[in-house]
Amino acid sequence: MQRENGRDKKVAELIQKEIARLLQRELRDPRLGMITVNEAKVSRDYAFSDIYFTVIPEDSADKAESLLNEASGFFRSKLAKKLSMRTTPKLRFRYDSSLGEGARISSLIAREKRKIWPTSRKKPEI
């Protein structure tokens, strides 16, 4: 299990904020939808950084992931100017499906609750 120290978190947060800023202001690709950077993680030796993102519409997630990975050199060169590190981590973009999975699980739970407590019957009072 990898332990995160304070520097790991600071570097990951800086990468997340900077990538989000670059996506919003500098990357002009009409093939990309609305992208949100959810999290960035750096490897223990700072050689790699995994950037987790979501995109609207969700059906373009694979295309967005490949486009972002193709543009990772652009992002890395921009990051190198901001980070005061010996080397800049290589960026790997990953689609974050946890939000969609969370919504799916919530809807399943709501459906099961409706089966247990139908609307025609009052819920038990406590």
N, C-alpha and C positions, 0 to 999 in steps of 0.2 A: 504494500500500500504506500503510495506516494504521500509524503508529508509536505504541506505547503508552508513555506515560511513567509514572512512579511514581504520580502522582495518579490517572490513569485506572484503574490496577489497584486502588488503595485504594478508590476510589468504587465500582467494579464489585463488589469483594469485600463491601463494606458493604451494597450493595443486595442481593446474593445472600443474605447471612446474614439480613438483616432480612426479606426476602420469605419466606424459608423459615420464620422464626420466626412471622411473621404467618399463614402458611398453617397452621401447626401449632396455634397457640393462639387466633387471633382469627377466622379465617374459618370459619364453620360452615355449610357447604352440603353436604347429603347427596348431591347429584348428582355431587360430585367424589369421585374415588377417592383412593387414596394417591398423593400428588404429591411428587416430589423435584425440587428446583431444582438443576440441574447446573452452570449457568454464567450469568453476567450480563456483558453487554458494554455499554459506554457509547459514544455517538458522540463525535466529536472536540470538538464544542461543548457537550457535556453536555445536549443538548436531548432526546435519546432514549436509552432503555436497552432492549436486547433481553434478555429473560429466557428461557433455554432450560430446559425441564422434561421429565420423564418421568412417566408415570402408569400405575398398575396398576388395572384391566385396560387393556391397550393399545388395545383396540377403542373405548374411550371418549375417545381422544386429541383428536379434533376437537371433541367436546362440551366437554371440559375446557378446550381452548384458547379457545373462544368465551366460556365462563363466566369464565375468568380475565381475558380482555380486557375483558369487561363490568365486572368488579370492579377494573379498573386505577385508577380514580379513588379508590377506597377505599385501595388500596395506596399510591398517590401521596401522598395526604393524610397517611397514617401515616409515610411516608418523610420528608416535609417536616419533621416534628418531630424526626427523628433526624439528618438531614443538615444540616450547616452550610454550605449553598450558597445563592447568590442565587436560583437557580431549581431546582426538582426536575425531573429528566428525566421525560418521558412514557414510560410503560411499555408495551412490546409483548411479549406472551407468545408463544413459539414452541415447538412440540413438538419435542423432540430425538430424532430417529429413529436417531441414530448407534449407540446401544446395541443396538437390535434388528438393525441392519444388521451390526454386529460379530458378534453371535451367529450370524446367518445365514451370514456368510462363514466363520466358524470351523467350522460344521457342514459346509459345502461342502468345506473343506480336509480335514477328518477323513474325509469320505466318499471323496474322491479318494485319500487315503493308504491307505484300506482296499482300494481297487481296485489300487493299485500293490503293496502288501505284504499279500496275503491272510493270514488268521490261520493257515492250514494250513502256511504256509512260514515259516521262521525269518528274522528280520531279519538283514542282514549285520552281522557284528561288526567293530568297528574297533579 
